[in-house]
Amino acid sequence: MTNANKAIHPASVASKRDIKRVALMMALYLVAVFGIGWTFRAFEPQGPLAWALAIIPALPIIGVFWTVIRYLVEETDEYLRYLVVRQCLFATGFCLSIVTIWQWLQNYEILPPSNGGFGAAFFWFVGLGFGGLFNKLTVGDWGQR
Amino acid sequence: MQNNLKVLRAMRDWSQQDLADRIGVSRQSVNAIEKGRYDPSLPLAFTIADMFELPIEEIFSRDKE
């Protein structure tokens, strides 16, 4: 088969689209974090406006969750989709375990009530990384994310 | 599940990438199926069988007990 008549694999289309979406969400996240941080320091907004502004940096993170779902919907290669589903399940278990342990350490006042800015999303993304490693060790491939 | 994809590919002088392109999946998928690390869905197994112009049971078989 020559390169000329090799069809572009549909999976690579879903993957490339996913990379672009994640990059966009990360760029929006950086703008939101620095922009909203500056706004709070400069103007000290109060009331409903403060609520609305504080939620803005969460939106690109939710956007990344959306990109994962879109990838799973659009990926036509069932093996690659299987790898990412495994990663997501691993990440969910990892995240819930860490957050549950943390909560009980807080319940008994071993740790302070603040989370230091590390939300569940952080641990879920870390879990995706470990999920890729889990895939590599058990199936032989990392997965797409 | 066992399969003889590697032999069938070799008989046609196809690389894993060649077969992947012909059936519309990634090379990793062909590699994982070939090595028995991933069992394909029925639709994909039929696509593979169609590509080799063989009945599905001549390509895939149950693991021996």
Backbone of each chain as ProteinMPNN parsed JSONL, in Angstrom:
{"seq_chain_A": "MTNANKAIHPASVASKRDIKRVALMMALYLVAVFGIGWTFRAFEPQGPLAWALAIIPALPIIGVFWTVIRYLVEETDEYLRYLVVRQCLFATGFCLSIVTIWQWLQNYEILPPSNGGFGAAFFWFVGLGFGGLFNKLTVGDWGQR", "coords_chain_A": {"N_chain_A": [[0.853, -1.207, 0.0], [0.689, 2.115, -0.952], [1.777, 5.351, 0.241], [0.178, 7.229, -0.914], [-2.36, 6.128, -1.39], [-3.225, 5.52, 1.131], [-5.728, 5.766, 3.448], [-6.711, 8.515, 5.523], [-6.669, 7.818, 8.849], [-9.69, 7.527, 10.691], [-9.591, 7.656, 13.478], [-7.411, 9.247, 14.047], [-8.377, 11.687, 13.35], [-10.332, 12.232, 15.331], [-8.64, 12.301, 17.5], [-6.859, 14.408, 16.908], [-8.668, 16.51, 16.889], [-9.425, 16.451, 19.546], [-7.048, 17.144, 20.849], [-6.755, 19.787, 20.011], [-9.037, 20.928, 21.168], [-8.548, 20.541, 23.93], [-6.231, 22.071, 24.205], [-7.259, 24.602, 23.664], [-9.032, 24.88, 25.84], [-7.21, 24.838, 27.964], [-5.786, 27.168, 27.439], [-7.811, 29.058, 27.762], [-8.28, 28.608, 30.441], [-5.909, 29.503, 31.672], [-6.019, 32.235, 31.034], [-8.372, 32.873, 32.394], [-7.742, 32.267, 35.093], [-5.585, 34.016, 35.712], [-6.712, 36.456, 34.916], [-9.128, 36.685, 36.425], [-8.101, 36.489, 38.973], [-6.543, 38.814, 39.075], [-8.613, 40.667, 38.81], [-10.042, 40.279, 41.195], [-8.128, 41.093, 43.052], [-7.748, 43.763, 42.309], [-10.292, 45.016, 42.258], [-11.896, 43.948, 44.242], [-14.519, 42.545, 44.137], [-17.952, 42.081, 45.189], [-20.732, 40.15, 46.542], [-23.291, 38.882, 44.283], [-21.859, 39.348, 41.887], [-19.238, 38.7, 42.57], [-19.563, 35.968, 43.01], [-20.249, 35.135, 40.415], [-17.92, 35.84, 38.989], [-16.017, 34.269, 40.315], [-16.679, 31.741, 39.54], [-15.931, 31.575, 36.925], [-13.183, 30.618, 36.279], [-13.649, 27.915, 36.674], [-15.076, 27.059, 34.52], [-13.519, 26.479, 32.071], [-12.297, 24.158, 33.017], [-14.423, 22.439, 33.385], [-14.967, 22.369, 30.747], [-12.854, 20.803, 29.824], [-13.603, 18.328, 30.836], [-15.784, 17.972, 29.213], [-14.482, 17.757, 26.746], [-13.342, 15.241, 27.009], [-15.576, 13.582, 27.021], [-16.597, 14.179, 24.471], [-14.531, 13.193, 22.903], [-14.763, 10.462, 23.429], [-17.221, 10.006, 22.268], [-16.733, 10.647, 19.602], [-14.562, 9.127, 18.767], [-13.748, 6.61, 16.567], [-12.312, 4.331, 16.609], [-12.431, 1.434, 18.239], [-10.681, 0.211, 20.059], [-8.918, 2.225, 20.919], [-10.785, 3.844, 22.126], [-11.636, 2.177, 24.165], [-9.304, 2.121, 25.717], [-9.238, 4.753, 26.682], [-11.64, 4.869, 28.1], [-11.03, 3.056, 30.152], [-8.966, 4.519, 31.347], [-10.412, 6.737, 32.272], [-12.145, 5.532, 34.124], [-10.286, 4.577, 35.955], [-9.205, 7.022, 36.777], [-11.448, 8.183, 37.968], [-11.943, 6.475, 40.152], [-9.525, 6.813, 41.518], [-9.56, 9.574, 42.098], [-11.937, 9.806, 43.682], [-11.197, 8.207, 45.834], [-8.957, 9.574, 46.929], [-10.132, 12.045, 47.61], [-12.064, 11.205, 49.429], [-10.515, 10.07, 51.494], [-9.114, 12.361, 52.26], [-11.236, 13.941, 53.146], [-12.005, 12.553, 55.476], [-9.745, 12.798, 57.022], [-9.911, 15.484, 57.463], [-12.327, 15.567, 58.839], [-11.644, 14.57, 61.342], [-10.009, 16.514, 62.123], [-7.321, 16.367, 61.532], [-6.183, 17.283, 59.289], [-6.285, 20.677, 57.997], [-9.404, 22.514, 57.349], [-9.387, 23.774, 54.836], [-8.792, 23.218, 51.326], [-6.537, 23.983, 50.11], [-6.622, 24.864, 47.528], [-6.572, 22.7, 45.877], [-8.715, 20.968, 44.048], [-11.249, 18.412, 43.376], [-11.044, 17.987, 40.649], [-8.349, 18.305, 40.034], [-7.199, 15.979, 41.144], [-8.498, 14.114, 39.614], [-7.451, 14.563, 37.074], [-4.784, 13.935, 37.571], [-5.222, 11.285, 38.129], [-5.948, 10.392, 35.588], [-3.491, 10.353, 34.336], [-2.182, 8.345, 35.851], [-3.915, 6.344, 35.155], [-3.306, 5.975, 32.48], [-0.774, 4.879, 32.775], [-1.506, 2.561, 34.103], [-2.947, 1.319, 32.041], [-0.816, 0.874, 30.25], [0.736, -0.94, 31.685], [-0.998, -3.092, 32.0], [-2.401, -3.588, 29.598], [-0.754, -2.814, 27.555], [-0.655, -0.526, 26.01], [-0.702, 3.065, 26.249], [-2.912, 4.764, 25.833], [-4.921, 7.556, 24.717], [-4.925, 9.985, 26.121]], "CA_chain_A": [[0.0, 0.0, 0.0], [1.517, 3.309, -0.998], [1.294, 6.431, 1.098], [-0.828, 8.015, -1.625], [-3.722, 5.61, -1.249], [-3.57, 5.25, 2.528], [-6.756, 6.693, 3.936], [-6.428, 9.095, 6.834], [-7.445, 7.028, 9.796], [-10.661, 8.359, 11.383], [-9.205, 7.848, 14.872], [-6.499, 10.365, 14.155], [-9.202, 12.89, 13.261], [-10.893, 12.464, 16.666], [-7.54, 12.618, 18.403], [-6.386, 15.761, 16.61], [-9.714, 17.431, 17.339], [-9.361, 16.436, 21.001], [-5.861, 17.907, 21.266], [-7.065, 21.209, 19.795], [-10.024, 21.362, 22.173], [-7.894, 20.601, 25.246], [-5.323, 23.227, 24.17], [-8.104, 25.8, 23.782], [-9.534, 24.96, 27.22], [-6.084, 25.188, 28.827], [-5.496, 28.586, 27.2], [-8.894, 29.814, 28.42], [-8.096, 28.449, 31.887], [-4.834, 30.406, 32.096], [-6.543, 33.604, 30.947], [-9.37, 33.041, 33.454], [-7.097, 32.251, 36.42], [-4.846, 35.264, 35.927], [-7.636, 37.584, 34.746], [-10.054, 36.789, 37.554], [-7.253, 36.77, 40.145], [-6.228, 40.248, 39.025], [-9.865, 41.408, 39.041], [-10.362, 40.223, 42.632], [-7.16, 41.924, 43.797], [-7.873, 45.169, 41.932], [-11.621, 45.609, 42.465], [-12.564, 43.299, 45.376], [-15.969, 42.458, 43.874], [-18.764, 41.514, 46.279], [-22.078, 39.666, 46.242], [-23.506, 37.995, 43.113], [-20.795, 39.54, 40.896], [-18.094, 37.909, 43.036], [-19.904, 34.569, 42.733], [-20.176, 34.9, 38.96], [-16.513, 35.905, 38.577], [-15.268, 33.153, 40.907], [-17.02, 30.501, 38.822], [-15.38, 31.598, 35.556], [-12.059, 29.676, 36.045], [-14.118, 26.514, 36.683], [-15.717, 26.708, 33.246], [-12.641, 25.716, 31.165], [-12.045, 22.812, 33.577], [-15.608, 21.667, 32.979], [-14.775, 22.201, 29.304], [-11.957, 19.652, 29.598], [-14.449, 17.126, 31.029], [-16.595, 17.866, 27.985], [-13.64, 17.25, 25.643], [-13.171, 13.792, 27.2], [-16.821, 12.942, 26.571], [-16.685, 14.317, 23.013], [-13.57, 12.264, 22.314], [-15.325, 9.113, 23.502], [-18.328, 9.936, 21.298], [-16.267, 10.796, 18.215], [-13.521, 8.157, 18.421], [-14.33, 5.465, 15.86], [-11.454, 3.165, 16.855], [-12.959, 0.906, 19.504], [-9.594, -0.114, 20.997], [-8.466, 3.487, 21.516], [-11.874, 4.284, 23.007], [-11.551, 1.264, 25.322], [-8.193, 2.565, 26.564], [-9.592, 6.01, 27.365], [-12.671, 4.524, 29.093], [-10.304, 2.49, 31.296], [-8.275, 5.635, 32.014], [-11.407, 7.551, 32.98], [-12.607, 4.776, 35.289], [-9.186, 4.589, 36.916], [-9.125, 8.389, 37.302], [-12.598, 8.418, 38.847], [-11.68, 5.74, 41.387], [-8.385, 7.459, 42.179], [-10.021, 10.871, 42.601], [-12.883, 9.599, 44.782], [-10.457, 7.652, 46.977], [-8.154, 10.642, 47.544], [-11.022, 13.046, 48.21], [-12.719, 10.589, 50.596], [-9.506, 9.998, 52.572], [-8.867, 13.745, 52.679], [-12.396, 14.392, 53.905], [-12.002, 11.964, 56.809], [-8.648, 13.437, 57.758], [-10.443, 16.787, 57.883], [-13.391, 15.328, 59.835], [-11.014, 14.376, 62.657], [-9.167, 17.709, 62.316], [-5.895, 16.069, 61.334], [-5.842, 18.261, 58.254], [-7.136, 21.873, 58.076], [-10.592, 22.416, 56.489], [-9.138, 24.255, 53.482], [-8.166, 22.217, 50.443], [-5.327, 24.577, 49.539], [-6.804, 25.123, 46.093], [-6.597, 21.45, 45.101], [-10.068, 20.415, 43.994], [-11.382, 17.04, 42.88], [-10.614, 17.93, 39.244], [-6.891, 18.11, 40.018], [-6.889, 14.561, 41.387], [-9.012, 13.332, 38.485], [-6.475, 14.671, 35.981], [-3.632, 13.11, 37.987], [-5.692, 9.906, 37.961], [-5.878, 10.053, 34.161], [-2.088, 10.002, 34.082], [-1.946, 7.007, 36.419], [-4.736, 5.427, 34.359], [-2.513, 5.67, 31.291], [0.272, 3.942, 33.224], [-2.226, 1.301, 34.371], [-3.175, 0.723, 30.706], [0.463, 0.424, 29.702], [1.193, -2.118, 32.434], [-1.932, -4.223, 31.93], [-2.84, -3.865, 28.217], [0.394, -2.629, 26.669], [-0.677, 0.803, 25.387], [-1.021, 4.126, 27.209], [-4.184, 5.463, 25.602], [-4.754, 8.804, 23.972], [-4.893, 11.203, 26.907]], "C_chain_A": [[0.882, 1.248, 0.0], [0.951, 4.366, -0.057], [0.143, 7.178, 0.445], [-2.235, 7.473, -1.426], [-4.062, 5.16, 0.171], [-4.613, 6.272, 2.972], [-6.308, 7.282, 5.27], [-7.306, 8.365, 7.832], [-8.39, 7.917, 10.586], [-10.281, 8.632, 12.828], [-8.292, 9.042, 15.016], [-7.258, 11.688, 14.056], [-9.769, 13.235, 14.636], [-9.803, 12.912, 17.634], [-7.029, 14.042, 18.179], [-7.381, 16.806, 17.087], [-9.656, 17.568, 18.857], [-8.195, 17.291, 21.496], [-6.12, 19.407, 21.121], [-8.029, 21.731, 20.858], [-9.376, 21.513, 23.546], [-6.965, 21.822, 25.301], [-6.109, 24.522, 24.335], [-8.58, 25.977, 25.222], [-8.415, 25.36, 28.184], [-5.722, 26.674, 28.684], [-6.547, 29.452, 27.896], [-8.737, 29.756, 29.941], [-7.031, 29.417, 32.393], [-5.303, 31.852, 32.095], [-7.497, 33.86, 32.115], [-8.705, 33.138, 34.827], [-6.392, 33.589, 36.683], [-5.775, 36.471, 35.862], [-8.542, 37.775, 35.952], [-9.276, 37.074, 38.843], [-6.93, 38.259, 40.22], [-7.474, 41.076, 39.353], [-10.216, 41.423, 40.529], [-9.413, 41.098, 43.446], [-7.408, 43.412, 43.54], [-9.202, 45.784, 42.37], [-12.394, 45.036, 43.656], [-14.075, 43.218, 45.18], [-16.7, 41.743, 45.012], [-20.064, 40.935, 45.719], [-22.158, 38.79, 45.005], [-22.409, 38.135, 42.054], [-19.567, 38.704, 41.275], [-18.329, 36.425, 42.763], [-19.691, 34.26, 41.25], [-18.716, 34.875, 38.49], [-15.729, 34.689, 39.074], [-15.523, 31.84, 40.161], [-16.316, 30.427, 37.46], [-14.183, 30.65, 35.362], [-12.486, 28.201, 36.049], [-14.621, 26.098, 35.306], [-14.778, 25.987, 32.27], [-12.302, 24.316, 31.691], [-13.22, 21.897, 33.234], [-15.523, 21.394, 31.472], [-13.869, 21.021, 28.985], [-12.726, 18.349, 29.816], [-15.273, 16.884, 29.76], [-15.743, 17.309, 26.829], [-13.433, 15.731, 25.765], [-14.398, 13.055, 26.669], [-16.926, 13.01, 25.043], [-15.721, 13.341, 22.33], [-14.158, 10.847, 22.292], [-16.465, 8.929, 22.51], [-17.784, 9.868, 19.869], [-15.225, 9.75, 17.795], [-14.158, 6.921, 17.781], [-13.508, 4.196, 16.067], [-11.797, 2.601, 18.23], [-11.866, 0.574, 20.515], [-9.094, 1.158, 21.699], [-9.516, 4.02, 22.493], [-11.858, 3.458, 24.304], [-10.446, 1.715, 26.282], [-8.57, 3.816, 27.353], [-10.697, 5.767, 28.397], [-12.0, 3.945, 30.337], [-9.587, 3.582, 32.079], [-9.25, 6.448, 32.859], [-11.915, 6.819, 34.229], [-11.528, 4.755, 36.37], [-9.116, 5.963, 37.595], [-10.258, 8.67, 38.287], [-12.394, 7.71, 40.188], [-10.57, 6.386, 42.206], [-8.843, 8.754, 42.862], [-10.948, 10.692, 43.805], [-12.174, 9.067, 46.021], [-9.682, 8.744, 47.704], [-9.053, 11.637, 48.281], [-11.711, 12.481, 49.455], [-11.75, 10.5, 51.78], [-9.258, 11.385, 53.154], [-10.009, 14.244, 53.58], [-12.378, 13.835, 55.337], [-10.841, 12.483, 57.655], [-9.082, 14.815, 58.254], [-11.499, 16.614, 58.974], [-12.81, 15.191, 61.239], [-9.958, 15.445, 62.941], [-7.674, 17.39, 62.298], [-5.347, 17.0, 60.251], [-6.755, 19.471, 58.395], [-8.302, 21.772, 57.093], [-10.353, 22.892, 55.05], [-8.514, 23.158, 52.626], [-6.931, 22.778, 49.743], [-5.417, 24.822, 48.039], [-6.826, 23.866, 45.24], [-7.995, 20.845, 45.145], [-10.056, 18.999, 43.473], [-10.848, 16.926, 41.455], [-9.115, 17.673, 39.151], [-6.553, 16.622, 40.158], [-7.406, 13.675, 40.256], [-8.019, 13.373, 37.323], [-5.201, 13.875, 36.31], [-3.978, 11.634, 37.78], [-5.678, 9.466, 36.505], [-4.458, 9.626, 33.786], [-1.765, 8.615, 34.605], [-2.745, 5.948, 35.651], [-4.017, 5.021, 33.078], [-1.416, 4.663, 31.625], [-0.327, 2.558, 33.483], [-2.503, 0.567, 33.052], [-1.895, 0.11, 30.158], [0.903, -0.892, 30.362], [0.293, -3.33, 32.216], [-2.352, -4.582, 30.502], [-1.708, -3.677, 27.207], [0.437, -1.303, 25.945], [-1.163, 1.824, 26.403], [-2.458, 4.618, 27.088], [-3.883, 6.827, 25.028], [-4.483, 10.008, 24.854], [-3.69, 11.265, 27.816]], "O_chain_A": [[1.733, 1.404, 0.876], [-0.197, 4.285, 0.38], [-0.747, 7.694, 1.12], [-3.191, 8.238, -1.307], [-5.075, 4.493, 0.387], [-4.4, 7.481, 2.88], [-5.613, 6.628, 6.047], [-8.526, 8.302, 7.681], [-7.969, 8.951, 11.105], [-10.596, 9.694, 13.365], [-8.381, 9.778, 15.999], [-6.826, 12.696, 14.616], [-9.701, 14.386, 15.066], [-10.018, 13.786, 18.474], [-6.796, 14.786, 19.132], [-7.001, 17.849, 17.618], [-9.816, 18.664, 19.393], [-8.338, 18.065, 22.443], [-5.755, 20.197, 21.992], [-7.859, 22.833, 21.379], [-9.622, 22.494, 24.248], [-6.913, 22.521, 26.313], [-5.685, 25.428, 25.052], [-8.54, 27.082, 25.764], [-8.644, 26.133, 29.115], [-5.399, 27.346, 29.663], [-6.218, 30.45, 28.537], [-9.024, 30.726, 30.642], [-7.22, 30.073, 33.417], [-5.027, 32.606, 33.028], [-7.448, 34.915, 32.748], [-9.065, 33.996, 35.632], [-6.575, 34.208, 37.732], [-5.644, 37.402, 36.656], [-8.705, 38.891, 36.444], [-9.747, 37.819, 39.703], [-7.027, 38.881, 41.277], [-7.396, 42.063, 40.084], [-10.636, 42.45, 41.062], [-9.824, 41.757, 44.4], [-7.291, 44.228, 44.455], [-9.241, 46.936, 42.802], [-13.431, 45.577, 44.038], [-14.83, 43.77, 45.981], [-16.123, 40.904, 45.704], [-20.44, 41.198, 44.577], [-21.225, 38.046, 44.7], [-22.062, 37.156, 41.394], [-18.938, 38.082, 40.419], [-17.42, 35.711, 42.341], [-19.052, 33.274, 40.884], [-18.32, 34.015, 37.704], [-14.889, 34.145, 38.358], [-14.679, 30.943, 40.157], [-16.129, 29.34, 36.913], [-14.156, 29.93, 34.364], [-11.79, 27.345, 35.504], [-14.596, 24.916, 34.964], [-15.178, 24.98, 31.685], [-12.05, 23.4, 30.908], [-13.038, 20.743, 32.847], [-15.943, 20.343, 30.989], [-14.082, 20.317, 27.998], [-12.535, 17.38, 29.081], [-15.432, 15.751, 29.304], [-16.218, 16.496, 26.036], [-13.359, 15.025, 24.759], [-14.285, 12.049, 25.969], [-17.295, 12.029, 24.397], [-16.054, 12.74, 21.308], [-14.069, 10.134, 21.293], [-16.66, 7.839, 21.974], [-18.304, 9.13, 19.032], [-15.03, 9.514, 16.603], [-15.006, 6.268, 18.389], [-13.964, 3.102, 15.733], [-11.493, 3.21, 19.256], [-12.107, 0.65, 21.72], [-8.877, 1.166, 22.911], [-9.185, 4.571, 23.543], [-12.045, 3.995, 25.396], [-10.623, 1.696, 27.5], [-8.262, 3.929, 28.54], [-10.695, 6.392, 29.457], [-12.363, 4.304, 31.457], [-9.591, 3.583, 33.31], [-8.96, 6.803, 34.001], [-12.093, 7.439, 35.278], [-11.825, 4.899, 37.556], [-8.985, 6.061, 38.815], [-10.051, 9.315, 39.314], [-12.647, 8.293, 41.242], [-10.664, 6.491, 43.429], [-8.553, 8.995, 44.034], [-10.768, 11.349, 44.83], [-12.521, 9.442, 47.141], [-9.732, 8.842, 48.93], [-8.778, 12.021, 49.418], [-11.917, 13.205, 50.429], [-12.109, 10.811, 52.915], [-9.198, 11.564, 54.371], [-9.785, 14.871, 54.615], [-12.693, 14.547, 56.291], [-10.96, 12.589, 58.875], [-8.672, 15.256, 59.328], [-11.566, 17.406, 59.914], [-13.414, 15.644, 62.212], [-9.138, 15.315, 63.849], [-6.873, 18.052, 62.959], [-4.198, 17.438, 60.305], [-7.886, 19.331, 58.861], [-8.218, 21.035, 56.111], [-11.052, 22.452, 54.138], [-7.805, 22.286, 53.128], [-6.347, 22.119, 48.882], [-4.397, 24.969, 47.365], [-7.064, 23.932, 44.034], [-8.404, 20.279, 46.159], [-9.001, 18.444, 43.163], [-10.27, 15.904, 41.084], [-8.662, 16.915, 38.293], [-5.744, 16.077, 39.407], [-6.835, 12.624, 39.968], [-7.771, 12.36, 36.67], [-4.62, 13.228, 35.439], [-3.153, 10.843, 37.323], [-5.424, 8.298, 36.212], [-4.253, 8.677, 33.029], [-1.156, 7.803, 33.909], [-2.309, 4.805, 35.515], [-4.103, 3.873, 32.642], [-1.16, 3.725, 30.87], [0.258, 1.532, 33.135], [-2.319, -0.647, 32.956], [-1.888, -1.02, 29.668], [1.372, -1.817, 29.699], [0.764, -4.467, 32.244], [-2.631, -5.747, 30.217], [-1.701, -4.297, 26.143], [1.448, -0.972, 25.325], [-1.935, 1.5, 27.305], [-3.136, 4.858, 28.087], [-2.722, 7.205, 24.871], [-3.871, 10.972, 24.394], [-3.519, 12.24, 28.549]]}, "seq_chain_B": "MQNNLKVLRAMRDWSQQDLADRIGVSRQSVNAIEKGRYDPSLPLAFTIADMFELPIEEIFSRDKE", "coords_chain_B": {"N_chain_B": [[-9.403, -15.002, 23.46], [-8.187, -16.559, 20.51], [-6.2, -15.909, 17.554], [-5.304, -15.879, 14.04], [-4.17, -13.711, 12.779], [-1.62, -12.663, 12.278], [-0.337, -14.546, 10.658], [-2.052, -14.55, 8.447], [-1.725, -11.955, 7.576], [0.982, -11.997, 6.908], [0.936, -13.779, 4.772], [-0.137, -12.207, 2.831], [1.664, -10.256, 2.667], [1.336, -7.909, 4.147], [1.82, -5.126, 6.269], [1.278, -4.333, 9.78], [0.306, -1.764, 9.794], [-0.655, -1.521, 7.183], [-2.838, -3.311, 7.221], [-4.333, -2.076, 9.222], [-5.0, 0.373, 7.979], [-6.582, -0.585, 5.923], [-8.822, -1.647, 7.23], [-9.682, 0.452, 8.678], [-8.818, 1.206, 11.288], [-6.574, 1.971, 14.077], [-2.972, 1.364, 14.067], [-2.15, 0.447, 16.532], [-4.428, -0.85, 17.404], [-4.629, -3.078, 15.681], [-2.281, -4.354, 16.416], [-2.812, -4.913, 19.147], [-5.009, -6.637, 18.928], [-3.927, -8.689, 17.406], [-1.994, -9.711, 19.143], [-3.576, -10.762, 21.053], [-4.33, -9.204, 23.17], [-6.515, -7.669, 23.128], [-9.885, -8.248, 22.52], [-11.713, -8.016, 19.594], [-14.793, -6.239, 18.805], [-17.861, -7.744, 17.61], [-18.743, -6.504, 15.111], [-16.26, -5.408, 14.231], [-14.701, -7.692, 14.06], [-16.047, -9.011, 11.999], [-15.551, -7.206, 9.948], [-12.795, -7.542, 9.672], [-12.764, -10.216, 8.896], [-14.108, -10.013, 6.444], [-12.217, -8.532, 5.061], [-10.129, -10.353, 4.732], [-11.459, -12.162, 3.291], [-12.551, -14.485, 4.407], [-14.3, -16.927, 6.447], [-15.386, -15.935, 9.699], [-14.71, -17.705, 11.757], [-12.447, -18.892, 10.847], [-10.488, -17.207, 11.36], [-10.64, -16.247, 13.987], [-10.638, -17.922, 17.13], [-11.759, -19.823, 20.025], [-10.079, -19.521, 23.213], [-7.899, -22.141, 24.125], [-8.754, -24.576, 26.566]], "CA_chain_B": [[-9.644, -15.467, 22.099], [-6.964, -16.694, 19.703], [-6.413, -15.535, 16.147], [-4.123, -16.083, 13.188], [-4.015, -12.492, 11.97], [-0.226, -12.466, 11.886], [-0.084, -15.454, 9.53], [-2.835, -14.068, 7.294], [-1.053, -10.72, 7.101], [2.258, -12.39, 6.287], [0.623, -14.408, 3.473], [-0.448, -11.128, 1.878], [2.76, -9.292, 2.765], [0.822, -6.655, 4.684], [2.283, -4.721, 7.602], [0.148, -4.018, 10.68], [-0.255, -0.479, 9.359], [-1.446, -1.786, 5.968], [-4.126, -3.893, 7.61], [-5.067, -1.043, 9.963], [-5.559, 1.314, 7.006], [-7.63, -1.246, 5.13], [-10.046, -1.873, 8.011], [-10.085, 1.724, 9.294], [-8.489, 1.351, 12.712], [-5.182, 2.356, 14.3], [-2.018, 0.254, 14.102], [-2.173, -0.111, 17.898], [-5.57, -1.779, 17.501], [-4.25, -4.326, 15.015], [-1.255, -4.979, 17.261], [-3.432, -5.435, 20.364], [-5.852, -7.788, 18.549], [-3.028, -9.756, 16.952], [-1.302, -10.306, 20.291], [-4.572, -11.31, 21.983], [-4.515, -8.319, 24.333], [-7.837, -7.055, 23.0], [-10.82, -8.989, 21.669], [-12.513, -7.037, 18.856], [-16.247, -6.389, 18.811], [-18.326, -8.547, 16.462], [-18.656, -5.768, 13.839], [-14.867, -5.291, 13.777], [-14.263, -9.042, 13.675], [-16.615, -9.267, 10.67], [-14.808, -6.367, 8.989], [-11.507, -8.216, 9.449], [-13.055, -11.432, 8.111], [-14.416, -9.573, 5.073], [-10.971, -8.082, 4.427], [-9.367, -11.542, 4.342], [-12.387, -13.013, 2.521], [-12.607, -15.777, 5.104], [-15.292, -16.95, 7.525], [-14.838, -15.381, 10.945], [-14.146, -18.771, 12.6], [-11.122, -19.287, 10.34], [-9.53, -16.19, 11.837], [-10.712, -16.195, 15.458], [-11.109, -19.144, 17.795], [-11.763, -19.731, 21.489], [-8.877, -19.947, 23.931], [-7.935, -23.553, 24.509], [-8.843, -24.762, 28.027]], "C_chain_B": [[-8.311, -15.535, 21.334], [-7.262, -16.249, 18.272], [-5.138, -15.815, 15.359], [-3.91, -14.897, 12.237], [-2.597, -12.341, 11.428], [0.105, -13.314, 10.648], [-0.796, -14.938, 8.279], [-2.217, -12.804, 6.701], [0.205, -11.095, 6.322], [2.012, -13.001, 4.901], [0.342, -13.354, 2.407], [0.638, -10.052, 1.846], [2.27, -7.905, 3.198], [1.488, -6.372, 6.024], [1.046, -4.517, 8.48], [-0.524, -2.729, 10.233], [-1.115, -0.655, 8.107], [-2.832, -2.312, 6.326], [-4.982, -2.85, 8.337], [-5.735, -0.06, 8.996], [-6.725, 0.69, 6.236], [-8.921, -1.423, 5.913], [-10.452, -0.631, 8.816], [-9.902, 1.802, 10.788], [-7.019, 1.759, 12.839], [-4.271, 1.111, 14.271], [-1.99, -0.386, 15.484], [-3.294, -1.137, 18.051], [-5.217, -3.119, 16.887], [-3.245, -5.084, 15.878], [-1.879, -5.645, 18.497], [-4.289, -6.665, 20.056], [-4.962, -8.985, 18.209], [-2.364, -10.485, 18.124], [-2.27, -10.856, 21.339], [-4.782, -10.469, 23.214], [-5.88, -7.639, 24.294], [-8.683, -7.898, 22.057], [-11.704, -7.99, 20.938], [-14.013, -7.286, 19.03], [-16.638, -7.261, 17.611], [-18.265, -7.767, 15.148], [-17.221, -5.66, 13.321], [-14.325, -6.657, 13.337], [-14.806, -9.397, 12.287], [-15.9, -8.438, 9.598], [-13.471, -7.02, 8.639], [-11.717, -9.461, 8.573], [-13.344, -11.081, 6.652], [-13.133, -9.193, 4.335], [-10.14, -9.282, 3.934], [-10.205, -12.517, 3.496], [-12.425, -14.435, 3.082], [-13.763, -15.749, 6.103], [-14.626, -16.542, 8.844], [-14.146, -16.472, 11.786], [-12.815, -19.298, 12.063], [-10.044, -18.283, 10.763], [-9.476, -16.193, 13.371], [-11.207, -17.526, 16.002], [-11.033, -18.953, 19.297], [-10.388, -20.086, 22.042], [-9.005, -21.421, 24.264], [-7.929, -23.657, 26.028], [-7.538, -25.332, 28.568]], "O_chain_B": [[-7.437, -14.683, 21.497], [-8.414, -16.216, 17.84], [-4.053, -15.967, 15.921], [-3.532, -15.056, 11.077], [-2.393, -11.946, 10.28], [0.749, -12.839, 9.713], [-0.217, -14.896, 7.194], [-2.194, -12.616, 5.485], [0.458, -10.582, 5.232], [2.783, -12.77, 3.97], [0.56, -13.59, 1.218], [0.546, -9.075, 1.103], [2.722, -6.879, 2.69], [1.695, -7.286, 6.822], [-0.084, -4.527, 7.991], [-1.748, -2.601, 10.278], [-2.165, -0.027, 7.973], [-3.851, -1.841, 5.82], [-6.187, -2.748, 8.107], [-6.899, 0.296, 9.176], [-7.718, 1.353, 5.939], [-10.006, -1.358, 5.335], [-11.444, -0.656, 9.545], [-10.724, 2.392, 11.489], [-6.31, 1.878, 11.84], [-4.729, -0.021, 14.425], [-1.827, -1.6, 15.611], [-3.139, -2.152, 18.729], [-5.465, -4.169, 17.48], [-3.347, -6.299, 16.047], [-1.534, -6.772, 18.853], [-4.299, -7.624, 20.827], [-5.195, -10.112, 18.646], [-2.194, -11.704, 18.101], [-1.847, -11.353, 22.383], [-5.344, -10.942, 24.202], [-6.344, -7.099, 25.298], [-8.265, -8.222, 20.945], [-12.383, -7.19, 21.582], [-14.44, -8.392, 19.359], [-15.83, -7.483, 16.71], [-17.781, -8.306, 14.152], [-16.98, -5.802, 12.122], [-13.582, -6.755, 12.36], [-14.102, -10.015, 11.488], [-15.675, -8.91, 8.484], [-13.064, -7.051, 7.477], [-10.954, -9.72, 7.642], [-12.884, -11.765, 5.738], [-12.973, -9.487, 3.15], [-9.532, -9.232, 2.866], [-9.714, -13.554, 3.051], [-12.345, -15.426, 2.355], [-14.165, -14.678, 6.557], [-13.439, -16.789, 9.054], [-13.137, -16.213, 12.441], [-12.131, -20.063, 12.743], [-8.851, -18.497, 10.545], [-8.399, -16.147, 13.966], [-12.077, -18.171, 15.417], [-10.348, -18.059, 19.793], [-9.633, -20.843, 21.433], [-10.078, -21.895, 24.637], [-7.201, -22.931, 26.704], [-7.415, -25.559, 29.771]]}, "name": "protein", "num_of_chains": 2, "seq": "MTNANKAIHPASVASKRDIKRVALMMALYLVAVFGIGWTFRAFEPQGPLAWALAIIPALPIIGVFWTVIRYLVEETDEYLRYLVVRQCLFATGFCLSIVTIWQWLQNYEILPPSNGGFGAAFFWFVGLGFGGLFNKLTVGDWGQRMQNNLKVLRAMRDWSQQDLADRIGVSRQSVNAIEKGRYDPSLPLAFTIADMFELPIEEIFSRDKE"}
